[in-house]
């Protein structure tokens, strides 16, 4: 979740999406295509972070049921 500092990137997810886009060949991309690429990368990264959090939460819950 963004911290609301007003700086960009404001979260790990934004930073990773930006780094991903910076590593791509953008020489033949329109600004709209770059924006779409960034949004897609950001969304996929956020979904991955959520999945990781959910897996960790489920693992903690399984461990707490064992004890």
Contact map, one row per residue, 1 for C-alpha under 8 A:
1110000000100000000000000000000000000000000000000000000000000000000
1111000001100000000000000000000000000000000000000000000000000000000
1111100001100000000000000000000000000000000000000000000000000000000
0111111001000000000000000000000000000000000000000000000000000000000
0011111001000000000000000000000000000000000000000000000000000000000
0001111101000000000000000000000000000000000000000000000000000000000
0001111111000000000000000000000000000000000000000000000000000000000
0000011111000110000000000000000000000000000000000000000000000000000
0000001111110110010000000000000000000000000000000000000000000000000
0111111111110110000000000000000000000000000000000000000000000000000
1110000011111110000000000000000000000000000000000000000000000000000
0000000011111111000000000000000000000000000000000000000000000000000
0000000000111111100000000000000000000000010011000000000000000000000
0000000111111111110000000000000000000000010000000000000000000000000
0000000111111111111000000000000000000000000000000000000000000000000
0000000000011111111100000000000000000000010010000000000000000000000
0000000000001111111110000000000000000110110010000000000000000000000
0000000010000111111111000000000000000100000000000000000000000000000
0000000000000011111111100000000000000000000000000000000000000000000
0000000000000001111111110000000000000000100000000000000000000000000
0000000000000000111111110000000001001100100000000000000000000000000
0000000000000000011111111000000000000000000000000000000000000000000
0000000000000000001111111000000000000000000000000000000000000000000
0000000000000000000111111100000000000000000000000000000000000000000
0000000000000000000001111111000000000000000000000000000000000000000
0000000000000000000000011111100001000000000000000000000000000000000
0000000000000000000000001111100000000000000000000000000000000000000
0000000000000000000000001111110000000000000000000000000000000000000
0000000000000000000000000111111111000000000000000000000000000000000
0000000000000000000000000001111111000000000000000000000000000000000
0000000000000000000000000000111111100000000000000000000000000000000
0000000000000000000000000000111111110000000000000000000000000000000
0000000000000000000000000000111111111000000000000000000000000000000
0000000000000000000010000100111111111100000000000000000000000000000
0000000000000000000000000000001111111110000000000000000000000000000
0000000000000000000000000000000111111111000000000000000000000000000
0000000000000000000010000000000011111111100000000000000000000000000
0000000000000000110010000000000001111111110000000000000000000000000
0000000000000000100000000000000000111111111000000000000000000000000
0000000000000000000000000000000000011111111100000000000000000000000
0000000000000000100110000000000000001111111110000000000000000000000
0000000000001101100000000000000000000111111111000000000000000000000
0000000000000000000000000000000000000011111111100000000000000000000
0000000000000000000000000000000000000001111111110000000000000000000
0000000000001001100000000000000000000000111111111000000000000000000
0000000000001000000000000000000000000000011111111100000000000000000
0000000000000000000000000000000000000000001111111110000000000000000
0000000000000000000000000000000000000000000111111111000000000000000
0000000000000000000000000000000000000000000011111111100000000000000
0000000000000000000000000000000000000000000001111111110000000000000
0000000000000000000000000000000000000000000000111111111000000000000
0000000000000000000000000000000000000000000000011111111100000000000
0000000000000000000000000000000000000000000000001111111110000000000
0000000000000000000000000000000000000000000000000111111111000000000
0000000000000000000000000000000000000000000000000011111111100000000
0000000000000000000000000000000000000000000000000001111111110000000
0000000000000000000000000000000000000000000000000000111111111000000
0000000000000000000000000000000000000000000000000000011111111100000
0000000000000000000000000000000000000000000000000000001111111110000
0000000000000000000000000000000000000000000000000000000111111111000
0000000000000000000000000000000000000000000000000000000011111111100
0000000000000000000000000000000000000000000000000000000001111111110
0000000000000000000000000000000000000000000000000000000000111111111
0000000000000000000000000000000000000000000000000000000000011111111
0000000000000000000000000000000000000000000000000000000000001111111
0000000000000000000000000000000000000000000000000000000000000111111
0000000000000000000000000000000000000000000000000000000000000011111
